[in-house]
Amino acid sequence: MRQKAGTMHFDLLLHDCRLPDGTLADLGCRDGRVVAVGDLAGQPAERTLRCEGRVVTPGLVESHIHLDKALLSDRTPSAEGTLQEAIRITGGAKRRFTVEDIRVRARTVLDMAVRHGTTAMRSHVEVDPIVELRGLEALLPLKAEYAPALDLQLCAFAQEGVFRMPGTEQLLGEALRRGADLIGGCPYTDADGHAQIDVIFRLARDFGADADFHVDFFDEPEHLHLRYIIEQTTRWGWQGRVAVGHCTELGALPPTDLAPIAAGLKEAGIGVITLPATDLYLMGRKDTHRIRRGLAPVKRLRDAGVNVVAATNNVRNAFTPVGNANLLLMGFLLTVGAHMGTDRERREVLDMLTVDPARLLRLPACGPAPGLQADLVVWDATRLDDLVAGQAAPWVVVKRGRVTVEHERTAREPWRLASAN
C-alpha cells in the first residue's frame, strides 16, 4: 500500500506511474531529483502529469555511439560489407568532412536519441591527421546545446591507429586539453597494439581521464588485446575507469579459456559494451555454414560479474547500414541475438540500457526512487515487458526533473468504420 506523504511542493509531479517493480505510485521531483514516492494526491506542483498506469524507468543511457560518422550511407556505399572495407571507405569520407557537416549530422542523431528517451550519451570522436580536430570542434558546442536534455561525454578516439598514423598521439593530447572527456583507442588497427594501449593509458593518466577501447573485433581470437588491457588497467590503478567495446573474439573462446579473462575483467572493473547491430552485421562474414552470431558472450560475462551493457555504435554508415538511435531496438536485437528471453533476462536487457551503462559512464544514479537524479522516461505502455519486447514509445521524457520531450500520437482507422457500414 502506498503511504501518504506530508505536504511538499514539487517542480514536477507524476501521478499513477507503474514502477519497475510493478507497483503504482506517484513521483515527486524537486531540484533535479526524485524526492518523494507514494500517494502524493493533492500535493502542489509547478506541473502535474497524470500517467494513468504508464511505466516509468530511468532514462536510457547510450554508452557507445559515433556521432561524427553517422548518416554516411549515401557517401560510403558498401560493396563487401566487411569491417576492413568500412574502415577504409569511411577513412576516405573523413577527408571531406567539415565542422558544419559533422555538426549537422550529429544534431540529427542527437535529436533522434533524445526523442527516443536517451538522457545520457558517450560519443567517440575520431582524432587523427586525416580529420584533425574537426570532429571535436563540431561536437563540443553540442554538449552545451543539448545539456538541458542529455549529458554528452566526448571520447577522443584513435580509429586509424597511433603508430600507423604519426601525429595522432599529439592530436589526442590536444583534444583532451580542448575539452574531450576521455581517451579512446583501437589497438587492432595499429602496427603495434600493445604499444598503442600503452599510449592510451599514459594519456589517461596524464590528463586524469577514463579510457575506452574498441578491441578484439574479429571472429577468431587472433588478438585478445583484452588480456593486456586488463594488466595495464591494474598497473595504472585505473580500475573502474576503463570500458571495452565489441569484444567479439571472446565469443570464439571455450568456457575454460573465457573464464580467466572474465575474472580479470571483473577484478579490474572493466565494463564491456556489446554493439548488437554492428556486431551482428559485420561478424561471421566468411562463415559458409553454422554462421556465427558474432556477439560477445554476454550471458557468460554477466554471470561472471562483469558489467556488460548494450549500445548503438553506428547509425547508417558502412559499419551499420541501419538505425535510428533508439536504444530499445538494441535491446530487441540483444534479446534475440544473445538468447536473453526469460523473464529475468528480459529485465536484465532493460538494465543494460539504463542503470548499468550509467554506472559504466560513472554518472549519478538515476531513476524513480527517492534521492536519485530525476532522469526518467514515462513510456506509452502499462507493462514493463512491453518496452523492449513490444518496442514501446516514450510518452514523456524527463531530465533532472524537467520535462524535455512530450509525444502525442493519434491513430485513425477508417477501415473499421467502412466495415461497420
MITORVEX-173660 format. One line per 3 residues: number of its first residue (from 1); for each residue z, x, y of N, C-alpha, C. Coordinates in steps of 0.1 Angstrom, whole numbers. Each point is the difference from the previous one (the first is absolute). Layout:
N
NUM> Z X Y Z X Y Z X Y  ...
This chain:
421
1> 0 8 -12 0 -8 12 0 9 12  -8 -4 10 0 8 13 12 -3 8  5 11 6 12 -1 9 -4 -3 14
4> 8 -8 7 -3 -3 14 5 11 8  -9 5 9 4 11 9 6 -5 12  8 9 7 5 -3 13 -11 0 10
7> 3 -5 12 -10 -1 11 -5 14 4  -13 2 0 -7 12 4 -12 -4 8  -5 9 7 -13 -2 7 -10 10 -5
10> -11 -5 -5 -10 9 -6 -13 1 9  -7 12 -2 -13 1 5 -10 -8 -8  2 0 -13 -9 -8 -9 8 -6 -11
13> -2 -13 -3 7 -7 -11 -11 -5 -9  1 4 -13 -9 -5 -10 7 -10 -9  -3 -13 1 6 -10 -8 -6 -2 -14
16> 9 -1 -10 -5 -4 -14 -10 10 -5  4 13 -1 -8 10 -6 3 1 -15  -10 3 -8 3 3 -14 2 15 -1
19> 12 5 -3 3 14 -1 -6 6 -13  -1 13 -1 -6 6 -12 8 -4 -13  13 -3 1 7 -4 -12 -1 -15 -3
22> -9 -7 7 -2 -14 -3 8 -10 8  11 4 7 8 -9 7 -6 -3 14  4 -12 5 -4 -4 13 11 4 10
25> -4 5 12 9 3 10 -7 1 14  8 -1 10 -5 3 14 2 14 3  -9 6 8 2 14 4 1 1 16
28> 10 6 5 2 2 14 -3 15 4  -9 2 9 -3 14 4 4 2 15  6 12 3 3 3 13 0 15 2
31> -6 5 11 -1 14 3 -7 8 -11  -10 -7 -6 -8 7 -10 5 0 -14  11 -6 -2 6 0 -14 3 -15 -4
34> 1 -1 -13 5 -12 -6 15 0 1  6 -9 7 15 0 3 7 -11 -8  -7 -10 -5 7 -11 -7 -10 -6 -10
37> 6 -3 -12 -8 -7 -10 9 -11 -5  -4 -12 0 8 -11 -5 -5 -13 6  10 -9 2 -3 -13 6 2 2 15
40> -11 1 8 0 2 14 -5 -11 8  0 -12 -6 -5 -12 7 8 -2 13  -8 -3 10 6 -3 13 3 12 9
43> -2 12 -6 4 12 8 -11 2 11  4 5 11 -10 2 11 -9 12 -3  -12 0 4 -9 11 -2 -11 -1 10
46> -6 12 4 -11 0 9 -12 -6 -6  -1 1 -14 -11 -6 -7 4 -4 -14  -3 -12 -4 3 -5 -13 -12 -4 -8
49> -2 5 -12 -11 -4 -9 5 -7 -12  -5 -11 -4 3 -7 -12 -9 4 -11  5 7 -9 -8 7 -11 -2 -9 -12
52> 7 -11 -1 -2 -10 -11 -1 6 -14  9 9 -3 0 6 -13 -9 11 -3  -7 5 10 -9 11 -2 7 13 -3
55> -6 8 -8 6 13 -4 0 10 12  11 7 1 1 11 10 3 13 -7  -7 11 3 3 13 -6 0 10 11
58> 4 12 -3 -2 11 10 -15 2 3  -3 6 11 -14 2 4 -6 10 -10  -13 -1 -1 -8 9 -9 0 14 7
61> 0 10 -9 0 14 5 -12 7 -6  -9 4 8 -12 7 -5 3 15 1  2 6 -12 5 14 0 -12 11 -1
64> -12 -5 -1 -11 10 -1 -13 -7 3  -6 3 12 -12 -5 4 -8 10 8  -13 -1 1 -8 9 9 -7 -8 11
67> 7 -2 11 -6 -7 11 -12 7 6  0 13 0 -11 7 6 -13 0 -7  0 -3 -13 -13 0 -7 -2 -14 -7
70> 6 -10 6 -2 -14 -5 -13 -5 5  -5 -10 -7 -12 -8 4 -12 9 3  -3 8 -10 -12 10 1 -11 -4 -10
73> 1 -10 -7 -9 -3 -11 -15 0 4  -2 -5 13 -14 0 4 -5 14 4  9 9 2 -4 14 4 0 9 -13
76> 7 -4 -10 2 9 -11 -3 -7 -13  -13 -5 -2 -3 -7 -12 2 9 -12  6 -5 -11 3 8 -11 -10 -2 -11
79> -5 11 -6 -10 0 -11 6 3 -13  11 9 0 6 4 -12 13 -7 -3  7 -4 10 13 -6 -2 11 9 -4
82> -1 13 2 9 10 -4 9 5 11  12 6 -3 8 5 10 -6 12 7  -7 8 -7 -7 11 6 -11 -4 10
85> -7 -11 -3 -10 -5 9 7 -6 12  11 -7 -2 7 -6 11 5 10 10  6 11 -5 4 11 9 -11 6 8
88> -11 2 -8 -12 6 7 -6 -8 11  -3 -13 -3 -7 -8 10 9 -4 11  13 -2 -3 9 -3 11 2 12 9
91> 0 12 -6 1 12 8 -12 1 10  -12 -4 -5 -12 0 8 1 -10 12  6 -12 -4 1 -10 11 10 4 10
94> 10 8 -3 10 4 9 -6 8 12  -11 7 -3 -6 8 10 -4 -8 12  -2 -13 -2 -5 -9 11 11 -9 5
97> 12 2 -4 11 -8 5 3 3 14  2 -11 8 6 2 14 13 -6 0  8 3 11 13 -6 1 -1 -15 1
100> -9 -5 8 -1 -15 1 -5 -6 -13  -9 6 -7 -4 -6 -13 11 -1 -9  8 11 -2 12 -1 -9 10 -11 5
103> 2 0 13 10 -10 5 -5 -14 -2  -12 -3 1 -5 -14 -2 1 -4 -14  -3 9 -9 1 -3 -15 15 -2 -4
106> 8 9 5 14 0 -3 7 -13 5  -4 -4 12 6 -12 6 -4 -12 -8  -12 0 -5 -5 -12 -9 9 -1 -12
109> 3 12 -7 8 0 -12 15 -3 3  5 5 11 13 -3 4 2 -15 2  -10 -7 7 1 -14 2 0 -7 -13
112> -8 4 -9 0 -7 -14 14 2 -6  5 12 0 13 2 -7 11 -8 6  1 0 14 11 -7 6 -1 -15 -3
115> -12 -5 0 -2 -15 -3 3 -3 -15  -1 10 -8 4 -2 -14 14 2 -3  8 4 10 15 1 -2 5 14 -1
118> -8 10 4 5 14 0 7 3 13  12 5 -2 9 3 12 3 15 1  -5 8 -9 1 15 1 -11 6 -8
121> -4 12 4 -12 6 -6 1 15 2  -5 8 -10 -3 14 1 -15 2 -2  -6 6 11 -14 3 -1 -2 15 0
124> -9 5 -9 -4 14 0 -11 1 10  0 12 7 -9 3 11 -6 13 -3  -13 1 -3 -6 12 -4 -1 10 12
127> 4 12 -3 1 11 10 -7 12 -6  -11 5 6 -7 11 -6 -11 4 11  -6 12 -2 -10 4 10 -12 -9 1
130> -2 -10 -9 -11 -9 1 3 -11 11  11 -7 -2 4 -11 9 10 5 10  5 12 -2 10 6 9 12 -10 2
133> 4 -4 12 11 -8 2 -4 -14 5  -13 -4 -1 -4 -12 5 7 -12 -7  2 1 -13 7 -11 -6 14 -3 6
136> 7 11 2 14 -1 5 -1 -5 14  -9 5 8 -2 -5 14 -3 -15 0  -8 -5 -10 -3 -14 0 12 -9 -4
139> 8 5 -9 10 -8 -6 14 1 7  3 11 6 13 0 7 2 -11 10  -9 -4 8 2 -11 9 3 -13 -7
142> -5 -2 -12 1 -12 -8 15 -2 -4  7 11 -2 14 -1 -4 8 -8 11  -3 3 12 7 -8 11 -6 -14 1
145> -13 -1 -1 -6 -13 2 5 -10 -11  1 5 -12 4 -9 -11 15 -1 -3  8 8 8 14 1 -3 7 -14 0
148> -4 -10 8 7 -13 -1 -2 -7 -13  -10 4 -7 -3 -7 -13 1 9 -12  -1 14 2 -1 8 -12 5 14 4
151> 8 6 -9 4 15 2 -11 8 -7  -6 9 7 -11 8 -5 3 15 -1  0 5 -12 2 15 -2 -14 6 -2
154> -2 12 6 -12 7 -1 2 13 -7  -7 2 -11 1 13 -8 -12 8 2  2 12 6 -11 10 2 -4 5 -13
157> -13 -2 -4 -4 1 -14 -12 10 -2  2 9 -10 -10 10 -2 -9 -4 -12  -9 -10 2 -9 -5 -10 -9 11 -6
160> -6 8 9 -10 10 -4 6 13 -5  13 1 0 7 12 -5 4 9 12  9 9 -2 4 9 10 -7 14 -1
163> -1 5 -11 -7 13 -2 -15 -1 -1  -5 -12 -5 -14 -2 -1 -6 -3 14  9 -4 9 -4 -4 14 8 8 10
166> -3 13 2 8 8 9 2 -6 14  12 1 5 3 -6 13 8 -13 -2  1 -6 -12 7 -12 -2 15 1 2
169> 5 11 -5 15 2 1 4 0 15  -7 6 8 3 0 15 -1 -14 6  -10 -7 -5 -2 -13 6 11 -10 -5
172> 4 2 -13 11 -8 -5 13 2 9  3 13 3 11 3 8 -1 -7 14  -12 1 6 -2 -6 13 1 -15 -1
175> -4 -6 -11 1 -15 -1 15 -4 -1  8 8 -6 15 -2 -1 6 1 14  -5 10 8 5 2 13 -4 -11 9
178> -11 -6 -2 -5 -11 8 5 -14 -3  7 -1 -11 6 -13 -3 -2 -6 -14  -7 8 -9 0 -5 -14 14 0 -6
181> 3 -10 -8 13 -2 -5 3 9 -12  -10 3 -8 2 8 -12 -12 7 -4  0 8 -11 -11 8 -4 -4 -3 -14
184> -14 0 -2 -5 -4 -13 -10 10 -5  0 2 -13 -8 10 -7 -9 -6 -11  -10 7 -4 -9 -5 -11 -4 13 -8
187> 9 5 -9 -2 13 -6 -12 0 -9  -4 -11 -6 -11 0 -9 -14 3 6  0 -1 14 -13 3 6 -1 14 5
190> 11 8 -2 1 13 6 -3 11 -10  -3 12 5 -3 12 -8 13 4 -8  11 -2 6 13 4 -7 10 -11 3
193> 1 -9 -10 9 -12 2 14 4 3  6 9 -7 14 4 2 2 6 14  -10 8 4 2 6 13 -1 -10 11
196> -8 -11 -2 0 -11 10 13 -7 0  6 -2 -11 13 -7 -1 10 8 8  0 14 -2 9 8 8 -2 -2 15
199> -12 0 4 -3 -2 15 6 -13 4  -2 -11 -7 5 -13 4 15 0 1  7 6 -10 14 0 1 5 9 11
202> -7 11 3 4 8 11 -1 -7 13  -11 -8 2 -1 -8 12 10 -11 1  3 -6 -12 10 -10 0 13 5 4
205> 4 12 -5 13 6 4 0 4 15  -11 6 5 0 5 14 1 -12 10  -6 -12 -4 1 -11 9 10 -11 -4
208> 7 3 -11 10 -10 -4 -6 -13 -4  -12 1 -7 -8 -12 -3 0 -3 -15  -2 -13 -3 -2 -3 -14 -14 4 -5
211> -2 1 -13 -13 4 -6 -5 -11 -9  -14 -1 0 -6 -11 -8 -13 6 -6  -1 1 -13 -12 6 -7 -8 -10 -7
214> -14 2 1 -9 -5 -9 -1 10 -12  3 -5 -12 1 10 -11 -4 -5 -13  -5 9 -9 -3 -3 -14 -8 -13 -1
217> -11 0 7 -9 -12 1 -12 2 -9  3 1 -13 -11 2 -10 4 -8 -13  -10 -1 -9 3 -7 -13 8 9 -9
220> -3 12 -1 7 9 -9 10 9 7  11 4 -6 10 8 6 -4 15 2  -10 1 9 -6 13 2 7 8 11
223> 8 -6 8 7 6 12 15 0 -2  5 -12 0 15 -3 -1 7 9 11  -5 -1 12 6 7 12 14 -6 2
226> 2 -12 -6 14 -6 2 11 9 -4  -2 7 -10 10 9 -5 5 10 11  -10 6 7 3 9 10 6 -7 12
229> -5 -12 3 6 -7 11 14 -3 -2  4 -4 -13 14 -2 -3 8 12 2  -5 12 -4 7 12 2 2 3 14
232> -10 -1 8 1 3 15 8 -10 7  0 -12 -4 9 -10 7 14 4 -2  4 5 -11 14 4 -2 3 13 7
235> -10 9 -1 2 13 6 2 -1 15  -7 -9 7 1 -1 14 11 -10 4  6 -7 -9 11 -10 3 -6 -12 6
238> -12 -4 -5 -7 -11 6 1 -13 -9  10 0 -8 2 -12 -8 1 -13 8  -7 -10 -5 0 -13 7 -10 0 12
241> -7 11 2 -9 0 12 -15 3 -4  -3 -2 -13 -13 3 -5 -6 -12 -7  -12 -3 3 -8 -11 -7 -12 6 -7
244> -5 -5 -10 -12 4 -7 -9 -12 -3  -12 0 3 -9 -11 -2 -10 3 -12  -4 -11 -6 -10 0 -11 7 4 -13
247> 1 13 -3 7 5 -12 -6 -6 -13  -13 -3 0 -6 -6 -12 0 9 -12  0 13 2 1 9 -12 12 -3 -9
250> 10 -5 6 12 -3 -8 -3 -10 -11  -9 -9 3 -4 -10 -10 -6 5 -12  -5 13 0 -6 6 -12 11 8 -8
253> 12 0 4 10 8 -7 7 -8 -10  3 5 -12 8 -7 -10 15 0 5  7 -10 -5 14 -2 5 8 13 0
256> -1 9 -10 8 12 0 -3 10 11  -13 0 5 -4 8 11 3 -6 13  0 -13 1 3 -7 12 15 0 4
259> 8 -1 -10 14 -1 2 6 10 9  -2 14 -2 6 10 9 -6 -1 14  -12 -4 2 -5 -2 13 6 -11 7
262> 2 -12 -7 6 -11 6 15 3 3  7 7 -8 13 4 3 1 9 12  -10 9 1 -1 9 12 -2 -8 13
265> -9 -10 -1 -3 -8 12 13 -7 4  7 -6 -9 13 -7 3 10 9 6  2 12 -6 10 9 4 -3 5 15
268> -13 2 3 -4 5 13 -2 -12 10  2 -12 -4 -1 -11 9 -14 -2 5  -10 3 -8 -14 -1 4 -5 -14 -3
271> -6 -7 10 -5 -13 -2 -15 1 -4  -4 -9 -9 -14 0 -5 -7 -13 5  -12 2 6 -7 -11 5 -13 -2 -8
274> 0 -11 -8 -12 -4 -7 -9 -8 9  -13 2 -1 -10 -5 9 -11 -8 -9  4 -12 -5 -8 -6 -10 -14 -3 3
277> -4 -4 12 -14 -3 3 -8 13 -1  4 11 5 -8 12 0 1 6 -14  12 1 -6 1 6 -13 -7 -7 -11
280> 0 -13 0 -7 -8 -10 -15 2 2  -4 1 13 -15 2 3 -5 13 -4  7 11 3 -5 13 -1 2 7 -14
283> 11 -4 -6 4 7 -13 -8 -6 -12  0 8 -10 -7 -4 -13 -15 -1 1  -6 6 10 -14 -1 2 -9 6 -11
286> 6 10 -7 -8 7 -10 3 -5 -14  9 -10 -1 3 -6 -13 -11 -9 -4  -5 2 -13 -10 -8 -5 5 -12 -8
289> 12 1 -5 7 -10 -7 15 2 1  8 -11 -3 14 1 3 3 5 14  -7 -6 9 1 4 14 14 -1 6
292> 5 11 5 14 0 5 1 -8 13  12 -5 2 4 -8 12 1 10 12  4 12 -2 0 10 10 12 -2 10
295> 11 -5 -4 12 -1 8 10 9 -4  9 5 9 12 7 -4 8 -9 -9  8 5 -9 8 -8 -10 12 -6 7
298> -3 -11 8 10 -6 9 13 -4 -8  -1 -7 -11 11 -5 -7 9 11 -5  -6 10 -6 8 11 -6 7 8 11
301> -7 2 12 6 7 11 12 -8 5  -2 -13 2 11 -8 6 12 -1 -10  -4 0 -13 11 0 -10 8 13 0
304> -6 10 5 7 13 1 7 2 13  0 -10 8 7 0 13 -7 5 12  -14 2 -2 -8 4 11 -3 -12 9
307> 0 3 14 -4 -11 9 -15 0 0  -6 -10 -7 -15 -1 0 -3 -13 8  -10 2 10 -4 -11 8 -15 -2 0
310> -5 -10 5 -14 -3 0 -5 -1 15  -13 5 2 -5 0 14 -15 -2 -1  -6 -1 12 -15 -4 1 -9 12 -1
313> 3 11 6 -8 12 1 -12 -2 9  -11 -4 -5 -12 -1 9 -5 -14 0  -7 -3 11 -5 -14 3 -15 2 3
316> -8 -4 -10 -15 -1 1 -6 14 5  1 9 -9 -8 13 1 -3 5 -13  -5 12 -1 -5 5 -13 11 2 -10
319> 13 1 4 11 1 -9 4 -14 -6  -2 -10 8 4 -14 -4 -9 -9 8  -10 -6 -7 -10 -8 8 5 -14 4
322> 12 -4 -4 5 -13 3 13 1 7  5 -11 5 14 0 6 1 -7 13  12 -5 3 2 -7 12 14 2 6
325> 6 12 -5 14 4 5 10 -11 -4  -2 -7 -10 10 -10 -5 8 6 -12  12 4 2 8 7 -10 2 -9 -12
328> 1 -13 1 1 -9 -11 -11 2 -10  -12 3 5 -11 3 -9 3 12 -9  6 10 6 4 12 -8 10 -4 -11
331> 9 -9 3 10 -5 -10 -7 -7 -11  -10 -8 4 -8 -7 -10 -7 10 -10  -7 10 6 -6 10 -8 10 8 -9
334> 11 3 5 10 7 -7 6 -8 -12  2 -13 3 5 -9 -11 -10 0 -12  -13 0 3 -10 0 -11 -2 14 -5
337> -2 9 9 -4 14 -5 11 7 -6  13 -2 4 11 7 -6 8 -8 -10  -5 -11 -4 6 -9 -10 14 -4 5
340> 2 -4 12 13 -4 6 0 -15 2  0 -7 -12 -1 -15 1 12 -8 -4  11 7 -5 12 -8 -3 7 -5 13
343> 9 -9 -1 7 -5 12 7 12 7  7 9 -7 6 11 7 -10 9 6  -11 3 -7 -10 9 6 -7 -6 12
346> -2 -13 0 -7 -5 12 9 1 12  13 -1 -2 9 2 11 1 14 4  -1 9 -9 -1 15 3 -13 2 9
349> -11 -6 -4 -12 2 8 2 -3 14  7 -11 3 3 -4 14 9 10 7  9 5 -8 9 11 6 -9 12 3
352> -10 3 -8 -9 12 2 -8 -1 13  0 -12 6 -8 -3 12 9 -1 12  14 -1 -2 9 -3 11 11 10 1
355> 11 -2 -8 12 8 2 -2 14 -6  -7 2 -10 -2 13 -6 -8 10 9  -11 -5 6 -7 9 9 7 2 13
358> 8 -10 4 9 3 12 9 11 -2  6 1 -12 8 11 -4 -7 13 0  -12 0 -6 -9 12 -1 -3 5 14
361> -3 -9 10 -3 4 13 12 3 9  12 -2 -7 13 2 7 2 -8 12  -4 -13 -1 1 -10 10 14 -7 -1
364> 4 -7 10 12 -8 -1 -2 -11 -10  11 -3 -7 -1 -11 -10 -3 -13 8  -9 -8 -6 -5 -13 7 2 -11 -10
367> 1 -12 5 -1 -11 -10 10 -11 5  0 -11 -8 8 -12 3 14 1 -5  7 10 5 14 1 -3 8 5 12
370> 12 -4 2 8 4 12 0 15 2  -2 4 13 1 14 3 -13 7 -1  -10 -5 -7 -13 7 -1 -9 -3 11
373> -9 9 3 -10 -2 10 -9 -12 -3  -2 -8 10 -7 -13 -3 -15 2 1  -6 8 -10 -14 1 -2 -2 -9 -12
376> -7 -12 2 0 -10 -10 -14 -7 -1  -3 -5 -11 -12 -9 -2 5 -13 -6  -4 -11 7 2 -13 -5 -13 -4 -6
379> -1 -3 -13 -13 -2 -7 -3 -15 -1  -13 -3 -1 -4 -14 -2 1 -3 -14  12 1 -6 2 -2 -14 15 -3 -2
382> 4 -8 -10 14 -3 -2 5 6 -13  -8 9 -6 5 7 -12 -4 15 2  10 8 -4 -2 15 2 -12 4 -8
385> -2 -6 -12 -11 5 -9 -14 -3 6  -1 -10 10 -12 -3 6 -6 11 9  9 10 3 -5 10 10 -10 9 -6
388> 3 8 -10 -10 9 -6 -9 -8 -9  6 -8 -9 -8 -7 -10 -10 -10 6  4 -6 10 -8 -10 6 -7 4 13
391> 3 13 4 -5 5 13 3 -9 12  12 -4 1 4 -9 11 -3 7 14  -1 -8 10 -3 5 13 13 -1 8
394> 1 9 10 12 -1 9 -1 -12 8  12 -6 3 1 -11 10 5 6 13  10 8 0 5 6 12 4 15 -4
397> -3 9 9 4 14 -1 10 3 11  11 7 -3 11 3 9 2 15 1  0 6 11 3 14 2 12 2 9
400> 11 6 -5 12 2 7 5 -13 7  -1 -11 -8 6 -13 4 -9 -8 10  -12 5 2 -9 -7 9 -13 -4 -8
403> -4 -12 2 -13 -5 -7 -12 8 6  -7 6 -9 -12 7 4 -13 -6 -4  0 -8 -11 -12 -7 -4 4 -13 -5
406> -8 -10 4 1 -14 -6 -13 -5 -5  -1 -5 -12 -12 -4 -6 0 -16 0  -12 -5 4 -2 -14 -1 -12 -3 -9
409> 2 -8 -11 -11 -2 -9 -3 -15 -2  -12 -4 1 -4 -14 -2 -11 0 -10  1 -9 -10 -11 -1 -10 -3 -15 -1
412> -13 -3 2 -5 -14 -2 -9 -1 -12  1 -10 -7 -7 -2 -13 -8 -13 1  -11 0 7 -8 -13 1 -5 -5 -14
415> -1 9 -10 -5 -5 -13 10 -10 -6  13 1 3 10 -10 -5 -3 -13 6  -3 -1 13 -3 -12 7 -12 -6 -6
418> -10 8 -2 -13 -5 -5 2 -6 -14  8 7 -8 1 -5 -14 8 -13 0  9 -1 10 8 -13 0 -8 -12 4
421> -11 3 7 -9 -11 4 -10 -3 -10
